[in-house]
């Protein structure tokens, strides 16, 4: 039976109380991370779109509107990178995966600009989609690429590499062409969706080789999506014709995991959804109906769903979860049948423009529709899915709203005119919880996006003089003060899901192990420290990686494997008992994401005494599970010593975690600080509390 150290138990209880260790495998509320705000005097700034890359660098983009000229500190810490925006501008900001500021690119000089899309590819390149009117330099760093919209609202897509270096810009100067949304497939091909909104003899979709001209007659409009190859060359377009539409839009485009293409928008009157010359003609049942069209990976038309009643019904979003289920977000009035497949699911709106979310299963059958019956106007902006297909509903709402759309009641009192909210539904669409935060003015949210570590970033804006951005319980606050007329805000909530893994071989029959973002280990145990195992090989497939390592010569009772998508391999860990020294040991980590580079390290544990970490090895999971990749020690690096021994004087507000984050590069190394200072400060033996004025040894 393993020895249990009383002080270890005490420290684990401390970690649990601080939230570093989860004591349950059930879904918990997402812990608050941090918020950055961006603004300047006499300016309006929004965070409209967010993206992360495979290395978990964060990118966000939005619009700056000024009264003529305004200086904005785009470093969200407010320290540096002050840029002057005139009139209307678009910005793109990068935050590095360690939370430090990367860069901002400002596209200034236009009389009007907006952001329509922001994506990254598997190589870390960044794509910004938007609209501009006027003259804009799309290469604001190092050179020039000036485009003139000639007083039109013109669509553009700009490509940068991960370091912010300019690659190219494509623009559609023709004012009848509107590109409204963008997505990428697994091969980094680009898909753009939009409309040609009036009769024209010459609407050129191909702005590279000018090979795709569209002609429309009077009273016609055309919806389309076009595909650009990964190198920016033109591939093809697919279109469909609104023959006598009083109103028509194509607002959203997305892909499922099989590269099927989905388009959505609104229409009235008659539309031929299978293309000009096709036979799939649909007419609206009311004033404005919603459509969703599907094309296969070859661009062939498959089907169209329509939803609508006798009044105006509008599409607001189109999303696909990790299981290829389709979700349609919108508003409706009066009576609507939400089952577009053939049966009926009628619902009646009790108030004007009620919000709804319809789910269609991956096999094409109708699932259900959730409705937010509220006399106050709730405005859902975005639906996002975490790695476990929990559903995150993001938007703005005034106070005293029932945030539970499943028939229950969860009324939360607001703070001002409108507040920001995040509602979380379970994977089976049952209600989980809602966070609400804001100030005395108008606060709004526009977008939400998950990184590969299951943290969610939410972007929006605020007009409130002060906002506490931490809506979690426990009494802690993160209060930000307004910098301009309207400030942009980017809020991060941390992953809260505990993931169960399996191992090979199984050290103890029937043993179940867990991995979590919190670590555990002894810091008072007097057992000898085991030396580091030798990690020498990783075999990776689509969603799992098997580690191979040699045990150390010292005594050990088990091992801890730590890994993640950051180079410190410190996001998740799993600990298991194992004492066999007869040969190399293998262990399989499950539930990984495809096409991600993961970093791994392993240590031996001697009862309550953790040993030294091995070198770190990296492995990139492929797109599919059809092949195995091999990584040898030549791909490794040592996470090594912290450097020269120094002294640090504790300041008000410091903790072991924040000092380790600042001086050792990771807050999770706070145990090293604890061990190095227990002799000088004996009270640390029973807690992690430090006092202002203490001189702590760091890296010793």
N, C-alpha and C positions, 0 to 999 in steps of 0.2 A: 504493500500500500504506500502511495506517495506521501512524503512528508509535507505538511502544511504549516507555513510560517505564520504566526499570529500577526506579525506586522505587515505581512503581505496582504492578509485579509483586511486589515485596517486600511491599507492604501488602495485596495480594490474598491472598498466602500467609498473612499474619497473620490476615486475616478468615476464611479457610478453616479455619485451626487453631482459631479461636474459635467456629466454627459459624455465622457470619453469612452465608456464601456456601456454597451446595450445589454440589458438583462432579459430581453425577450426577442423572439423571432417574428413577432407580429409587427405589422406596419405601425410605426410610431409617427408622430408629427415631425415634419422636417425641421431640424434646428436652424436658427437664424445664423447667417454667415456674416455678411457685411453689406454696406451700401456706399456707392460713389455717386456724388452729384456734380453736375457740370452746369455752369452758368456765368453770366457777366452782366454788368450794369446795362439796363435798357435793352435786354435781349430776351428772346424766347428760344429755348433749347429743348429738344425732345430726343429721347432714345427710342427709335422706331423699330429697328431690326437688330437681331443678335445672332451670332454664329460662333462655334468653337471648332478648332481643328483637332486632329488625332492626338496632338501633344497637349491638348487642353489649354492652349492659348485662347483668349476670349477676344472677340471682335464685336463692336457695336457701332451702329451708324444712325444718324438722325439729321434733323434740319435745324439751322440757326437762322432766325429772323431778327433783324435789328431795326432801329429807327434811323439808320443811315450808316452807323459804324459802332462797333462794340468790341472790346477786348475780352476774350474768353480764355480761361486757364483750362486747357483740355486735359492736363494731368489731373485725374480725379482727386488726388490728394491736395490739389491746389498749390503745388510747389513751383511748377515750371511749365514750359511749352505754352506760352501765351500767344495766341494768334488773333489777328483782327479780322472780323467778318463784316462785310458791307452788304446791306440789303438782305438778300436771301442766299444761303450757302448750305452745302451738305458736307458733313464730316464723317470720317471713318477712323475709329480709335482701336488700338490693340492693347490689351493687358496681358502680360506674359503669364505663363502657367504658375509662376511662384507669387503672383499677385503684384509684381512690380509693373510700372508703366512702360509700355513699349513705344508707341508713336501715335500721332494723329496726322491724317491727310485731310486738308481743308480745300474744298472745291468752291471757289468764291467768284463773285462778279455777275451772277445771273440776277434777273429781276424776279425769277421764280425757280425753285428747285424742290424736288421731293425724292424720298427714298421708297422704292417699291420692293426691293429684295436684297438679301445679303447671304452668301453661301461661301463655303470653303470646299476645296477638293482634297483628295487623299494625299496630295503632295504639299499641302499647306498653302496653296494659292487662294487668293480671296477675290470674290466677284461681287461687285456692287451694281445694282440695277436701280435706275431712277429716271426722272424727267427733269429737263432744264429748259429755260427760256432766256435767251441772251447769249453772251460770249463767255465761255468758261475754259480755263486751262486745266485739262485733265491730268497733266503731269506737273503737280505743284512743287516737286522736289527735283532739282538737278537739271531739268530741261523743260521743254514746252510741247504741248499738244493742244492747240487752241481750236475749239469748235464753236461755230456760230449757228444757232437754231433759226436765224432769220425771222425773229419775232414769233416763231411757232413754239408750241409745247412739244418738245422732241424727246424721244426715249433714248436712253444710252445704257450700255453695260461696260464697266471698267474692270480690268483685271490687274491685280498686284500680286507679287509674291509675298511670302510670309514675313519678309523683312520690310515690306512697304515699298519695294522697288516697282516702278511702273512697267507694265507689260504692254497693254493696248487699250483702246476704247473703240467700240463700235456704236454708231448712232444712227437713228432713223429720223432724219430731218423732216420727212413728209408728215404734216400735221394730222393726216387721216389715220396714221398708224399709231396705235397705243399699245405698248407692251406693259402688262400689269403685274406679272409674277414670273418667278424663275425657280427651277430646281435642277439638280444634278443627279446623274446615275452613278453606279458603282465604277464605271470606267471613265468618269470625269467628263462625260459628254454633257452639254448644257441644253436645257429645254426652256423655252420662253413662250408664254401664253399671252394673247391679247386680241384686239379687234381692229378691223378696218371699218371706220364708223360713218362713211358716206360714199356716195357714188364717185368713182375715179377711174380714169383709163390707165393709170400708171401708179400702182402701189407696190413698191419694190421691197420685198421682204429680205432678199439676199443683198446685204450691203458689202459683200466681199467680192463676189464675181458677177453680181447683178443678173442672176439667172432665174429669178422667181418673181415675175411680175403678175399682179392680180388686177383684174378688171371687174368693176361693179357697176350695175345699172342704177338708175334712180330708184329710191325707196328700198335699196338693198344695203345690208350690212354683213360683214363676214367675221366669224370667229376663227382663230387659227392657233396652232402651236408650231413653232419651228425648232429644229434641232441643230445645234452647232457641235461639231466634233471636238474632242478634248484639246486639239491644237488650235481651236478657234476658227477652223474652216467651216464652210456651210455644208450641211448635210441634206436636209429636206424640210418641207412644211406640210402640214395637213390642215384643211380648212373645211368649214361648213357655212351654209348660207342662210341668213335671215331674210326671207324674200319680201316680207311686208311688215317688218317688225316696227311697232311703235316705240319700243324700247328694247335694248339688247346690251349685254355686257359679258365679258369673260374675265373674271377677276382672280381665279386661283388655278394653279397647276401643281400636281404632285405625282409621285411615282410609288408603286408598291415594290416589294423586294424582287419581283419577277420582271421589273422594268415596264409593266403596264402603265399607261399614261391616263390620268384622270383630269378632266377640266370641269370647272363649275362657274356659274354665273346666274343671271336673270334674263328673262325674255317675256315678251308679249306678242300676240298675233302668231304668225307662222314661221317656223324654222325647219330647214332640211338638215337634220343633225348628222346624216352620213355623207355630207359633202355636196357641192354643186353637182346637179344631175342625179342625186340620190333619190331614194324612195321613202326614207324614214322621216316623214313630215309630221311634226307635232304642233298643236296650237294650244295656247294657254287656256286655262279654265276660268281665270279671273283677270285682274288688272295687271299683275306681274307675278310670274311663277319662277320657280327655281329648277335648274337642270344640272345634272352631272353626267358627263359623257366619258366613255372608256374606249381607249385604243390599246391594242396589244403592243408588244415590244418592237414589232416590225412596222408599226404605224398604221395598221389596219383597224378600221372602225369596228367596235364590238357592240355597244349598246348605249342607250341614254335613259336615265331615270329623270322623272319630273315630279315635283311636289308643289302643290298650290291649291288655293281655294278661290272664293269669289272676290277677295280683296287683294291688297298688296302683300306679297310675301317675298322676303329678300334673303339672298345667300350672303353670309358673312365669312365663311371659312370652310375649308376642305382639308381633312387630315386623315392619315392612315397610320394605324398603330403597328407594333412590331409583329403582329400576327396577321397583317393585311386586312384587318377590318376597316371599313370606311366610315368616317364620321362627317356629317354635314351640319354646319352651324348656321343659324339664321334667325330671322324674326318672322312672325306670322300674325294675321288678324282674322277674326271671325272663325269660321269652321274650315279645317284642313284635314284631309286624309294623308297621314304621313307614311303610309306603306305604298311605295311606288312600284311594288313587284306584282300585285294582283289582288291581295286581300285588302282588308281595311283596318285602319287604326285612327279613327276620327278623334280630333281634339278641338276644343273650343277655347279661343282666347278670351280670358275674362277682362283683359285690359288691352290697350293699344300697343302694337309692336312687341308682343311677348317673345322672349328669347327661347329657342329650342335647340336641342342637339339630337340628331337622328343617327342611329347606327345601322349599317348594312353589313352583314357578316361577310367573311372572306369568300364564302361559297356563293355569294350573290343573293342570299335570302335576307328578308327583313328581320331585324332584331327588335328594336324598340326606339321610342322617342321620349326624351326627358324635356319637361317644360318648366320654366321659372315663372310661376304665376305671381306677379308683383304689381301693385299699384304704383310703386315708385319705379323709375326707369333704371333697370340694371343693364349694363352695356358689356357684353362678353366680347373680348377682342381676339382671344387666342385659345386654342386647345392644344395641349402638348402631352406626351406620354413618356414616363420614365422607363428604365430598363425592364421593369416588371409589369408594364402596361397599366400602371395606375394613371388615372386621367386627371390632368391639372387644368382647371378652368380659370382663366386670367382675364381681368377687366376692371371696370369701375362701377361703383354703385353709391347711391345716397344711403343714409342711415335707415335702420329698422327694416332690413330686407331679410326675408326667409331664404337662406342660401341653400337649402336642401330641396333639390328638384325631384326627389324620389318618393314624396308623400309624407316625409317627416317634417320636423320643425327645428330650425336653427336660426333664430333671429338675433342678429348682432347689431348693436347700436353704433352708428357712425360718428365721425368726428367733425365733419364739415359739409360743404355743399356736395361734393362727391369724394369718395375714398377709393383706394386701391384694394383689391381683394384677390385671393387665391383659394379656390375651392378644390379639394382633392376627393375624387371618387375612386373606389376600389375597381379592380379589373373587371368585376361583374356589374359595374355601374351602380353599386350601392354607395350610399353617402358615407364619407369618412369625416372630414372636418373642413373648416374655412378659417383662413387668416384674413383680418381686415386691418388696414393701417392708413393713416392720413393725418391732415391737419385741418385748420379752420376754413381753408379755401377749397379750390377745385384740384383734385388729384386724379391722375388717370394712368392706366397701363395699356401698352400696345402689343407687347410681344413677350414670349417666354421660350427658352431653349435649354436643353440638357447637354452637359458635357459627358465624356465617356465614363466619368466617375459618379454619374447620377446626381450631380449637383445641378440645380436649376437657377438660371439667370433670368430676371424679369426686368424689362425696360419700360419706362414711362416718363411722366412729367409731373411737376407740382407747381401750384401757385400759392401754396400755404406758407406763411412766414416761418413756421417751424413744423417739422414732422418727426415723430418717433418711428423709424423704419423697422424696429424690432417688434413684431406683433406676437411673439411667443410668450408663454407664461413664465413666471419666475421673477418679474420685477426689473429685469435689466432693460436698458434703453440704448438707442443709438439715434440721437437727435441731431438733425441737420437743419441749418438756417438758410433761408432763401438768399441766393446771390444776385438774381436778376428779376425780370418780370415773371418768367417761367423758367424753371430749371429742369434739365434732364436728370433722370435717376436710373441707376442700375443696381438692383438688389439681388443678392445671392442667398439662396437657402441650401443647406448641406444635405447630402444623402442621409436617409434615415432607415434604409432597408437592410436588414441582416440577411445574408445569403448563405445557404447551406451548400457545402462542397463534399465531394467524395474523393477518396484517395486510392492509389494503387501502388504497392500492395496494401491490404488492410492490416495494420499492426495488431489490432484486437478485434476478433469477430464481433460484428454488430456495432462497432464504435461509430458514432456520428460526430463530425467535426464541423465547426462554423468558422467563418471569416468575417471580420468586421473592421471598421475604421479605427477602433480603439485597440491599444495594445495592453498586455498584462505581463507582469514579471516581477521577480523579487529584487529588492534593493537593500535588504538587510540580512539576507541569508549568508551564512559563513561557509557554505560548501564551495569547493574550488570551481573557478570558471573554466568551462570546457573551451578548448581551442576551436578555431573555425573549421567547419567541414569544407571539402573541396567540391564546389559546384562546377561540373565540367560539361554538361550537355542539357539542352532543352529541345524537345520535339513538340512543335506547335501545329495544330490544325485550326479549323474555323473558330471553334468556341472553347477550346481547351488547350492546355500546355502541360506536358509531363517533364518534370525536373529529374535529373540524375546527379547524385552527389555521393562522395565517399565520406564515411563517418570519421570523426576525429579519434585520436588514440586515447583521449581522456574519457572519464566516466560520464555517461549521459543517460537520462531517463526518457528523453523525447526530443522533438525538434519544433522549431517555429519557422515557417516560411512567410516572408513578407514580399509584397509585390504591388505594382500599380503602373500607371501610364506615365508617371513622372520618374526622372532619372534617379531619385533617391530610393525607389522601390518601397515606399513607405505608406501607401494608401490603405491596403488591406493586409491582414495576416491570418494564418491558421496555425494552431498548435496541436500536436498530437503525440501520444506516447510511442516510443520505439527504441529498442535496446540492442537489436541484432547487429553485430559487427562483422558478419561473415562475408559481406560483399557490398557492392554499390546499392544504394537505396533509391527507389523511384517514388514519385508522388505526383498525382494529377490534380491540377487546378481546373475546375469547370466554370461555366457561365462567363466566359470571356466574350468580347465583341470581336467580330472579324475586322481585318485590315487595320489593327492597332498594334503599335509597338509597346510591349510590356517589359518591365524590368523586374528581376527576381533576385532575392538573396535568401540564405538559409543560415540558421544558427542551431547549435545543440543546447539543450537545457539540462542541468544537473539538479533535479528536484526543483527547488525554488530559486536556483541561481542560473540566470541566462548566460550563455557563452558569447563568444565573439562572432560577428557576422562574417559570412563568406564574401568573396568578391561578388559584384553584381554582374549578372548576365542579362542580355536583352534578347527578345524574340518577337518577331512580328507575325501575328496571326494572319493567314491568307483570307481571301474573299470567300472561298469555298472549303469544304472539308475533304476535298479529293486528293490532297497531297500533304506531305509532311516536310516541314522545314527544320534544318539542323543548325545548331549554333554551338560553336566551340569556345574554349576560354580565350581565344584571340579576340573575341568580340567583347570581352569584359573589361571592366575598370574597377578600381578599388575605391570603396567609399571612404576609406582612409582615415587618417588622423585629422583632428580639427585644426591643427596648426599650433602656433606658439601659445604657451600658457599665459593668460592675461588675467587681470582683475577687473571686475565690474561692480560699480556702486549702485545698489538698488535705489530706484526712484519711485515716487508715488505712482501707483497704478501698475507697477511691474508684477509679473508672476514668473515662475520658472518656465512656463510655456512660452510667454512672450519673449523672454530673454533668449531662450533656446532658438526661437524662430528668428530673432534678429542677429544673433552672434554665431549660431551653429548651423543656420540654414533650414532648420525644421523644428517646429514646436514639439514634435514627437521625441526629440532627443533630451527632453527635460530631465529624464532619469539620470543622464550623465552629469548634469549640474547637481542633482540631488546627491549622488554618490560622492562627488568631488568636494562637497561642503558639509557633510554630516559631522566630520570630526571638529571642524571649526565652529559649527553651530549645532550643538547637541539637540536642540528642540526640533530639528528637522527629522530626527529619528522616528517621530510619531506623527508627522504631518508634512504637508508641502508648503506651509505658510512661511513666507519670507518677510523681512522687516525693512522699511526704508532706512538707508544708511549702511546696511551690511555690505561688506566688500567680498563678493563671491569670486571664487576661482573658476575660470572658464577655459576649457580645452586643456586641463591639467590631468 
